[in-house]
Amino acid sequence: MDDMAAPRLVAKGMDSLAMKIREVADENDVPIVENPPLARALYASVEIDEEIPTEHYAAVAEVIGYVFRLKGKLPSTPSESGVHQGNQQQSDGLQ
């Protein structure tokens, strides 16, 4: 099996920058998922274009899986186990 690269942080921001990130995501049909604890952890520990640290893999994989199911790329699951979609907006600018 080939090794896959870790996901990378492509944007982060607070306040008005986070709102701008959400606007750009919305304009480009990028789903935005609410997960404030994950967003805060990534904001504090990862710089833009850095790989996601291994300690956040499970939470990030859950979000990625949720987005894939939204887009019909994975079958639905009975429970999204903690991933919340709030009007397709997410706190702290995590995307």
C-alpha positions as CSV (number, residue, x, y, z in Angstrom):
1,M,0.0,0.0,0.0
2,D,1.3,3.5,-0.8
3,D,1.9,5.9,2.0
4,M,-0.6,8.8,1.9
5,A,0.4,12.3,2.9
6,A,-1.2,13.8,6.0
7,P,-3.9,16.4,5.5
8,R,-2.6,20.0,5.4
9,L,-4.1,23.1,7.0
10,V,-5.0,25.4,4.1
11,A,-6.6,28.3,6.0
12,K,-7.1,29.5,9.5
13,G,-8.2,32.7,11.1
14,M,-10.2,34.3,13.9
15,D,-12.9,37.0,13.8
16,S,-13.1,38.9,10.5
17,L,-10.5,36.6,8.8
18,A,-12.5,33.5,9.8
19,M,-15.7,35.1,8.4
20,K,-13.8,35.8,5.1
21,I,-12.6,32.2,5.0
22,R,-16.2,31.1,5.4
23,E,-17.4,33.4,2.6
24,V,-14.7,32.2,0.2
25,A,-15.6,28.6,1.1
26,D,-19.3,29.2,0.5
27,E,-18.6,30.9,-2.8
28,N,-16.6,27.8,-3.9
29,D,-19.1,25.2,-2.6
30,V,-16.7,24.0,0.1
31,P,-18.6,22.5,3.0
32,I,-17.9,24.1,6.3
33,V,-18.2,21.8,9.4
34,E,-18.6,23.0,13.0
35,N,-16.1,21.5,15.4
36,P,-14.9,24.3,17.7
37,P,-12.6,22.1,19.9
38,L,-10.8,20.8,16.8
39,A,-10.7,24.2,15.2
40,R,-9.1,25.7,18.3
41,A,-6.6,22.9,18.6
42,L,-5.5,23.2,15.0
43,Y,-5.4,27.0,15.2
44,A,-3.1,26.8,18.2
45,S,-0.8,24.0,16.9
46,V,-0.6,24.1,13.1
47,E,0.6,26.8,10.7
48,I,-0.8,27.2,7.2
49,D,0.4,24.6,4.8
50,E,1.7,22.4,7.6
51,E,0.6,18.8,8.0
52,I,-2.0,18.0,10.6
53,P,-0.3,16.5,13.7
54,T,-0.9,12.8,14.4
55,E,-2.8,13.6,17.6
56,H,-5.5,15.2,15.5
57,Y,-5.8,12.5,12.8
58,A,-8.9,10.8,14.3
59,A,-10.9,14.0,14.6
60,V,-9.8,15.3,11.2
61,A,-10.6,11.9,9.6
62,E,-14.1,12.1,11.1
63,V,-14.6,15.5,9.5
64,I,-13.2,14.4,6.1
65,G,-15.4,11.3,6.2
66,Y,-18.4,13.5,7.0
67,V,-17.7,15.8,4.1
68,F,-17.2,12.8,1.7
69,R,-20.6,11.5,2.8
70,L,-22.1,14.9,2.1
71,K,-20.7,14.8,-1.4
72,G,-21.8,11.2,-1.9
73,K,-18.3,9.8,-2.0
74,L,-18.9,7.5,1.0
75,P,-22.0,5.7,2.2
76,S,-24.0,7.3,5.0
77,T,-23.5,6.1,8.6
78,P,-26.3,5.9,11.2
79,S,-24.6,8.5,13.4
80,E,-22.1,11.2,12.6
81,S,-20.7,10.7,16.1
82,G,-20.0,14.2,17.2
83,V,-19.6,16.0,13.9
84,H,-22.1,18.8,13.8
85,Q,-23.2,20.7,10.7
86,G,-24.6,24.1,11.7
87,N,-26.0,25.7,8.6
88,Q,-22.8,24.5,6.9
89,Q,-20.7,27.0,8.9
90,Q,-17.9,26.3,11.3
91,S,-16.4,28.0,14.1
92,D,-12.8,29.4,14.2
93,G,-12.4,29.2,10.4
94,L,-11.4,25.5,10.2
95,Q,-12.1,24.0,6.8
